[in-house]
């Protein structure tokens, strides 16, 4: 059986995210540990951390945290870069207190300043953050869809960043299927999937994969579009996801759907579709 889940809300209290994940039938879930659309946040209390950890122990569901939207680790603007690093340090600490093993981060946008400069700033940001964190939370670098000025849309970009990280034991990768497809990697055919995984292994190393963002795409291959679609309803399609889910490298890892909730399908529906296609 695959380990599959969705991104859930923390509205009301952080521990309620575990309840929502259990109610949706999740084996794994992703969340924001704070409001993702602002820089400010409330500190964690011991009571909240204890309740969250207790529910994780009781349910056995695997939690994954995601960085907020505003930080940009590749930003050439000093103020934004410094706030982004501070947020990353704080989020690693929050994961440590909550007992969350993985923190997923986007690599940001260089804002026209050049890929080399953007990559160097990401490396400096991660080394600063991991150097200021004494827990064992693993930071996962998420591949991007190839949007303008984005860092991390190619496996080579990710390799270049990983090579510059000092604490390599605390670094892994989150592979997003929609993003990889948007960046031009073929996932729909047996040959395409095999070639994509071979290139990933050569550049990044399959051993570094820790979490999969399992999302269909509203954009075609190579479109550079970061628009998620219900599993099987986008350009990757059901046959594509059937192949993905039967690849041992994917089926053995936690699968998080960041899919829409609308009149066509809800979170439970996407979880059910993943399990159906994996059988």
Phi, psi and omega in degrees: 000134176286154176261107188229149177196196185222175172277129183240160182278151175253013184307133179095309180186148182301321183293339178292340175299323179293319178299317180294321178295317178297317180296327180279352180086028184281145166264336180216152175214154176244151181207167163262136181278001184198176176301119185281352187255012179219168178274329183280159179198158177273136176295155179278138174267157177300323181298315179296316180297317181296318181293318179297311181298321181296317181291326176296317178297317184292318185274331184076009180283137182275122179266145175228134178257153179234138176299150176296173185284324191288323182302142178223097185292345181259003187296135174279355179272116188305316183297315180294318181298314181295320177293325179294317178295318178299320178294318179297316178299314180296320183290322175299319178295321179295319177299318179300317181290328182273350181077029179267123187283335187232138171238118180269135177227140167285157183265351172094188182231137182276356173059035176087001182276355178107144183296320182298316179294319179298316180296319179298322179290324176297315179300314180297320180296314182292317178298321178295315183292312180292329177292335179262011182236128184251016178260188184250021178297134179265129177270125182252124178276125182261131176291150182250171190271001179092022177296162182303131177068011182282147176255132176103016181275346177242154178297328178295320177300315182294319177301317180299325178286315181300324180298332183268359183273134183281313181269074186294336179290346180252019183237135175216192184228139169253120183262118178260120184293320178298315182295315180299318180295316178297329179279356175111000180277133182276128180236353190275331184253158179300315181295316181297316180295318179298316180293320179297315180293325178294318178294320178298315182297320181294318185272316189251321183097115180300335179295342181270354177289132180235324182219146176246128166271108186263099184224137170280172187235135174280348177252153180284170179304131178079008183285341185071016185263125177259076180228110185279148179229160175306148180301121178088351183260357181253202185286339175286317172079169183297317180297321178297316180288331176297318178293316179302314185285344176264000174278120185306327182296329178273314187295340181274350186255159174299131182247120180245120176271125174250056190261162181295163167236113182209194184291343181278322184193148176249189182299316178302322180295320178290322175298316179296320180294320177299314180295323178297312183290335180281342182285000000 
